[in-house]
Amino acid sequence: MARGSKKYALTGNADLASVICYPSGGRSCFSIRVRELLSHGISYIISEGRHIVNKIRVLGKGHSAIVVKALHSKYGLVALKLRRNDSKRDSLILECRLMKSATPVAPKPIACSDDFIIMEFVDGESLGEFIKTSVTSCRDAVLLLAKVMAASYWLDAIGIDHKELSIAGNHVIIRRNGSVKIIDYESAAVQHCPCNLCRLFSWIVMRRRLLQTFCGVSSEFIDGLVDLIKKYKLSTSLVERRELLSILIRQVRKLVVHHDPKISAEGSPS
């Protein structure tokens, strides 16, 4: 656990009601959810995160759910997504199924019900924060872009439309080992030929100007990448889309060699 974190036992702790049954904290709801969470191995809620609910820190707070860090009897630290009492959604089951399909790009679900998802805890930085703190060179920018494009392509290939990657900064996590996780599937849906790659490319290259800032690329170079993205969006062939992704990665890798000729342009970043 991080320094300053505090554990709250599920049993005998009424302070947790406002978190477990956010925002109303009803006693009946609290009793039912605590029993169910205990039966699925959750023993403690850990106060950690940027948001605060009744003096307890949480990892995330959205329109339909909140996410907390928790301790599982078998899996150790996990993330626990709890459906809000005032949510318009009746269940988290569909989101859980989509996450299972999207694993390993999505956090792996451990257990699910209408009211919660217990999932793998992803330790890392949001994409927006990672760009601010960890990208310092063209090589860093190219490696990052290749990784996040590959992750978004995975969702496209299995037919899951995330819908929120046009604001990817808080929906993509770069783990401490360098791998990429895409989180928050509450708006996601199954769709034929979605274009998660298009949305993510638009955010990171066009809005955040990643390549322009760290590689000093020309507008003509960006236009060439945009043409490839347009072809990708219009394609309904998985084989063609994979080839277009490969071309995109080869094109951006050329920037690394231009900035540092000692780095080989063969292969693709992992």
N, C-alpha and C positions, 0 to 999 in steps of 0.2 A: 504493500500500500504506500501511497505517497505520504510525505511528511505532512502532518496536520490533519490527516484523514481520521475519521472517527467511526467506529462500528456501532450499529444500533441493532440489538436483538429483536427479531420479529415478535417474540412472545413477551408480554408484559410491558410493552412500550407504546403507550397511546399517542406519543408524539409523532409516530410514523403514520397515523391515520390520514393526515393531510397529504402525505406523499403517496401512500398505497392507493388511496381513493381520491386523488386530486380531481377537482378542487374542493369538493364538499366535505370529504373526510367523514362520511357517515359511519356510525358504529356497526350497523349490519353489514354493509359493504366490507368494512375493514375485517370483521371476523371471518367472513366467507373467503376473502382473498388470502388472508394470512394462513388459514387452514390449507388452502390449495397450494400456496407457495411452499409451505413446510412439507407437504406431501411430495413435492417435486424437488426437494433438496435445498431450497433456499433457507438459510438460517440467519443471515445478517444483511442489513442494508448498510452500505458504506457511504458516508457523507463526503462526496468528492465531486468537483465539477464547477462550471462557471456560473450556473444558475442556483438560486436559493429558494427553497420552499419551506416555510416555517422553520427557519434556521438550519435546515438540512440542505446540503449541497447536492445538486443533481447534474447529470451529464448533459441532459437536453430537455427542453420543454417546448412542445409544439401544440398545434390546434387540436390534435386528437389523442395525443399520448405524451407521457414523460418517460425519460430513460434514466435509470440509476445504476450505479455500480453495486454489485451484490456479491455475497460469498456463498458458493455452492458446496455442499458436503462432498461431492465427488470431483467436480471440475475446478474448484478453487474460485478465483476471481472471474465473474461473468458480468455481462450487461443484461439488465432487466428492463424490458419495455412494458409499461403499464397503460392500459387504455384509460383515458380520462372519463370521469363520471358523466361529463357533459358532452362527450364526443358524439358526433352524428353517425359514427361508424358503430355497427352492432358487434363486430368481431375483428380480431387480429389474425384469424386463421388463414385467410387468403394471403395476407402479407407474409406470413410464415412459410406458406407453400412456395411463394415466389422466391423467397430467400433460400430455401432448400434447393430449388432449381438453379439459382445463381451462384451457389457455393462452387468454387472457393473465392470468387470475387466478392460475394456477399459474406457477412459474418455468418458462421455456421449456427443455425438454431439447435438448441438442445431439447427444449420442451415448449409447447404452445397451448394456449387455450383462447377462448373468446376475449379474455381480459389481459393476457400477458404473453410475452415472448421472452424466454430465457435463451440467451445466445452467447456465443464467443465474445469475450471482451477484446476490443481492438485497441491496442496501446500504440499511439502515434499522434501525428499532427494532422490537422485539416489541411487540405491542399492549399487553401489561401495562406495559412500561417507558414506552411512549409516553403512556399515560394519566397516569403518575406525573410525567413530565418536561415534557409539551407541552400538556396540557389544563388551561387556567386559567380558562375562562369557559363560560357556557352555549352560546355560539356554537360554541366549539371542540368541545364535547361533542356537539352536534347534528350538526355537519359530519362528525365522526368516525363517529357512529352511522349516518348515512345512507350513508357510503362502505362500511362493513363489511357493512351489510345488503345493499347492492347486490351486493357481491362474493359473499356467501353465496347470494344469490338466483341468481346466474349458475350456481353449481354445481348448485342445485336444478333449474334450467331444462334443463341438459344431462344430468341423471340420474346425477350422481356423489354418493354419500354419503361425506363425508369421515370421519365417525364420531368425530373428536376435537375438534370445535368447542365441546363443552360445557366444555372447558378451553382456551379459545381464546387465552389470554394468550401462549403460546409458539408457536402455530400460525398466527398472523396477523402479518404484517410491514407496518409503515407505512414506505414508502420515503421518501427525502429529498425527492422531488418531490411527496409527498403521496398518491401512489397506493397501492393495497392489493394485497398478494400473500398468498395462502393457501398454506402450505407443508406438507410432511410427508404424503405420500399412501400411506404403507405400510399403513395399515389401511383405506384407501378401497375402495369397491366400486361397481359399477354397480347402480342401484336405481331402480325406478319411484317417482316422487314422493317423493324424500328430503326431509328438512326440516333442512338445514344452517342456514337462517335461524332456525329455532326454537331450536336449540342455542346459536347465537351470541348471539341476543337474551337468552336465559336467563342466559348468562355475563356479558354486559356491562351489562345493565339490572337483572336480578334479583340477581345475586351481587356484581358490582362497584358497583352502584347509581349508574351514571354520571349519569343524569338527576336522580336525587334529590340527589346531591352538588353538581352544578354548576348545576342549574336550579331546585332547590327544589320539584319537582313534588309534587302530592298523591298519596295512595294511590289516589284515584279516577281520576286521570289514568293511572297505571300500569295499573290494572285495565282501562281502556279499550283500552290497547295490547295487553294480554294477551288480551283477547277477539278482537282482530284476528289475533293470532298463532295462536290456536286455530282460527279460521276458515281461515287459511292452511294449517295443518297438515292439516285435514280435506279440503281441496280437492284434486281431481285434475285441475283445469283450469289450464293454464299461463296462459291469458288472465285467469282470475279471480285467480290468484296474483299476477300482475303488477299488477293493479288494487289488490289488497290491500296490496302493497308501496308503491304510490303513495300510498295513503291513510295508511299508517304514516308515510311521509316527510313528507307534508303536516301530519300531526298534530304531529310533533316540531318541524317548522319554525316552528309557531306559537309555540313557546317562545322562539325567537330574537327574534321580533318583540315578544313580551311584555317581554323583557329589554332590547331595543334597537329602538324603533319606527322608527329610521332605516333599518333593514335591510329590504328588500322581502321579502315572503313568497311572491313568484311564482317558479315554476320549482323545481328541486331541486338540492341540492348536488352538485358533481362532484368 
